Amino acid sequence: MAEFLLEPKADTPFTRALTVAVTGGTGFIGRAVIRRLLQERVHVRALVRKPSPSTCFEAPGLSWIRGELNCEESLRRLVDGASAVIHCAGSVRGACEADFIPANVSGVEKIVKVAGESVDCSRFLHLSSLAARSPELSDYASSKRRGEEVLRSAARDLSWTILRPPAVYGPGDREMLPLLQWIRRGMIFVPGGGAARFSLIFIADLTDAVLTWLTSGAGGGGCFELHDGKTGGYCWEDVREIASDLYRRPIRRIDIPRRALEAAAHLNSAAARVAGYRPMLTPGKVRELCHADWVCDNASFSCVTQWRPKYELREGLLRTLG
Ligand SMILES: NC(=O)c1ccc[n+]([C@@H]2O[C@H](COP(=O)([O-])OP(=O)(O)OC[C@H]3O[C@@H](n4cnc5c(N)ncnc54)[C@H](OP(=O)(O)O)[C@@H]3O)[C@@H](O)[C@H]2O)c1
């Protein structure tokens, strides 16, 4: 699987005038955001909980700051000298509310407070999720909504922007990768009857959106949905057809009944409690997976920033799996 966007653009002036603090830089999205910023010669300060050679890559213009969302002292060191914060850290796995609140709610409150108190920092980008639109579905979704509310009420003089991406995929992702690899092998697993419609976004389009937010200076006080340019989103049959055409082979559709998913989710949650890991497949995740409408709209963000997505699913799949 190819990494991408590694080399700084040769014709970009090497200016360190702009310094940005990034959280979640050891995760899928934060890591891609950092690489995109470095490519544009933006100086990056990135938060890391457990530094290691495998998580903290080295690059000119990049400093790793050891810390935690719930440790204000480390957040002050992170934000020191940065004119903007790009907040990508969050919990995406968990069995109960308590697994999501520290990162997705209290963590947002802490970093917004620290950014608001900083004399250097004037802008804050919060990576929320389309799930925040339907907080009733799961503990994850409600924590993402509460994180947005905390930002709005704690931001004081900060110019804040919320991005709500739908499912994000691309090189470096671990959550959707197995599903995509099965599609490449000729099988598509369709949850809960397959009536859902959903938007998607390829990681490079998302990182471009973040960069556009940074450089355009636009979007203050806005909450924006983002997608890959496919108005009206996809249904599972669209995905099957696109993959079948791309890989020039039949893709077999395998429907997973909602009840089977729910049973697996209950078992997984029980196993997680015993073994002490944070599960991805939970009853709440099943409600998210079977939700009929995850279609979103790009228009507002494109209007205020001029950002345009470049990679619909066919191109994104090609760049993710080859
Ligand atoms: N992936 C998607 O499809 C998608 C879609 C919509 C929205 N989002 C949102 O995008 C954000 C990033 O998602 P992702 O897919 O990149 O997740 P990820 O790969 O699991 O990365 C999560 C990042 O957050 C960090 N983090 C978690 N809790 C933290 C804490 N208490 N203090 C400091 N850092 C902490 C993790 O650090 P460690 O490495 O130390 O664990 C990691 O760097 C999340 O807020 C998620 O809700 C994701």
Ligand as a Chemical Component Dictionary entry (heavy atoms), coordinates in Angstrom:
data_LIG
# 
_chem_comp.id                   LIG 
_chem_comp.type                 NON-POLYMER 
_chem_comp.pdbx_formal_charge   0 
_chem_comp.three_letter_code    LIG 
# 
loop_
_chem_comp_atom.comp_id 
_chem_comp_atom.atom_id 
_chem_comp_atom.alt_atom_id 
_chem_comp_atom.type_symbol 
_chem_comp_atom.charge 
_chem_comp_atom.model_Cartn_x 
_chem_comp_atom.model_Cartn_y 
_chem_comp_atom.model_Cartn_z 
_chem_comp_atom.pdbx_ordinal 
LIG N1  N1  N 0  -11.622 7.606  10.227 1  
LIG C1  C1  C 0  -12.830 8.026  9.861  2  
LIG O1  O1  O 0  -13.488 7.433  8.987  3  
LIG C2  C2  C 0  -13.421 9.246  10.511 4  
LIG C3  C3  C 0  -14.609 9.772  9.989  5  
LIG C4  C4  C 0  -15.152 10.929 10.552 6  
LIG C5  C5  C 0  -14.536 11.527 11.628 7  
LIG N2  N2  N 1  -13.400 10.974 12.146 8  
LIG C6  C6  C 0  -12.795 11.648 13.315 9  
LIG O2  O2  O 0  -11.444 11.948 13.002 10 
LIG C7  C7  C 0  -10.634 11.871 14.186 11 
LIG C8  C8  C 0  -9.412  10.998 13.888 12 
LIG O3  O3  O 0  -9.856  9.733  13.457 13 
LIG P1  P1  P 0  -8.810  8.624  12.986 14 
LIG O4  O4  O 0  -9.528  7.733  12.054 15 
LIG O5  O5  O -1 -7.545  9.265  12.582 16 
LIG O6  O6  O 0  -8.611  7.835  14.384 17 
LIG P2  P2  P 0  -7.328  7.042  14.903 18 
LIG O7  O7  O 0  -6.525  6.505  13.772 19 
LIG O8  O8  O 0  -7.838  6.095  15.934 20 
LIG O9  O9  O 0  -6.450  8.176  15.609 21 
LIG C9  C9  C 0  -6.889  8.763  16.799 22 
LIG C10 C10 C 0  -5.805  9.707  17.271 23 
LIG O10 O10 O 0  -6.255  10.374 18.452 24 
LIG C11 C11 C 0  -5.256  10.226 19.458 25 
LIG N3  N3  N 0  -5.860  10.270 20.788 26 
LIG C12 C12 C 0  -6.921  9.575  21.239 27 
LIG N4  N4  N 0  -7.158  9.882  22.519 28 
LIG C13 C13 C 0  -6.221  10.784 22.880 29 
LIG C14 C14 C 0  -5.909  11.474 24.101 30 
LIG N5  N5  N 0  -6.637  11.294 25.194 31 
LIG N6  N6  N 0  -4.851  12.322 24.115 32 
LIG C15 C15 C 0  -4.092  12.506 23.003 33 
LIG N7  N7  N 0  -4.330  11.885 21.831 34 
LIG C16 C16 C 0  -5.376  11.030 21.783 35 
LIG C17 C17 C 0  -4.617  8.880  19.161 36 
LIG O11 O11 O 0  -3.383  8.768  19.819 37 
LIG P3  P3  P 0  -2.703  7.322  20.125 38 
LIG O12 O12 O 0  -1.969  6.931  18.860 39 
LIG O13 O13 O 0  -1.806  7.595  21.271 40 
LIG O14 O14 O 0  -3.826  6.383  20.462 41 
LIG C18 C18 C 0  -4.499  8.993  17.647 42 
LIG O15 O15 O 0  -3.410  9.802  17.294 43 
LIG C19 C19 C 0  -11.522 11.340 15.298 44 
LIG O16 O16 O 0  -11.911 12.423 16.094 45 
LIG C20 C20 C 0  -12.729 10.771 14.556 46 
LIG O17 O17 O 0  -13.896 10.925 15.337 47 
LIG C21 C21 C 0  -12.822 9.848  11.626 48 
# 
loop_
_chem_comp_bond.comp_id 
_chem_comp_bond.atom_id_1 
_chem_comp_bond.atom_id_2 
_chem_comp_bond.value_order 
_chem_comp_bond.pdbx_ordinal 
LIG N1  C1  SING 1  
LIG C1  O1  DOUB 2  
LIG C1  C2  SING 3  
LIG C2  C3  SING 4  
LIG C2  C21 DOUB 5  
LIG C3  C4  DOUB 6  
LIG C4  C5  SING 7  
LIG C5  N2  DOUB 8  
LIG N2  C6  SING 9  
LIG N2  C21 SING 10 
LIG C6  O2  SING 11 
LIG C6  C20 SING 12 
LIG O2  C7  SING 13 
LIG C7  C8  SING 14 
LIG C7  C19 SING 15 
LIG C8  O3  SING 16 
LIG O3  P1  SING 17 
LIG P1  O4  DOUB 18 
LIG P1  O5  SING 19 
LIG P1  O6  SING 20 
LIG O6  P2  SING 21 
LIG P2  O7  DOUB 22 
LIG P2  O8  SING 23 
LIG P2  O9  SING 24 
LIG O9  C9  SING 25 
LIG C9  C10 SING 26 
LIG C10 O10 SING 27 
LIG C10 C18 SING 28 
LIG O10 C11 SING 29 
LIG C11 N3  SING 30 
LIG C11 C17 SING 31 
LIG N3  C12 SING 32 
LIG N3  C16 SING 33 
LIG C12 N4  DOUB 34 
LIG N4  C13 SING 35 
LIG C13 C14 SING 36 
LIG C13 C16 DOUB 37 
LIG C14 N5  SING 38 
LIG C14 N6  DOUB 39 
LIG N6  C15 SING 40 
LIG C15 N7  DOUB 41 
LIG N7  C16 SING 42 
LIG C17 O11 SING 43 
LIG C17 C18 SING 44 
LIG O11 P3  SING 45 
LIG P3  O12 DOUB 46 
LIG P3  O13 SING 47 
LIG P3  O14 SING 48 
LIG C18 O15 SING 49 
LIG C19 O16 SING 50 
LIG C19 C20 SING 51 
LIG C20 O17 SING 52 
# 
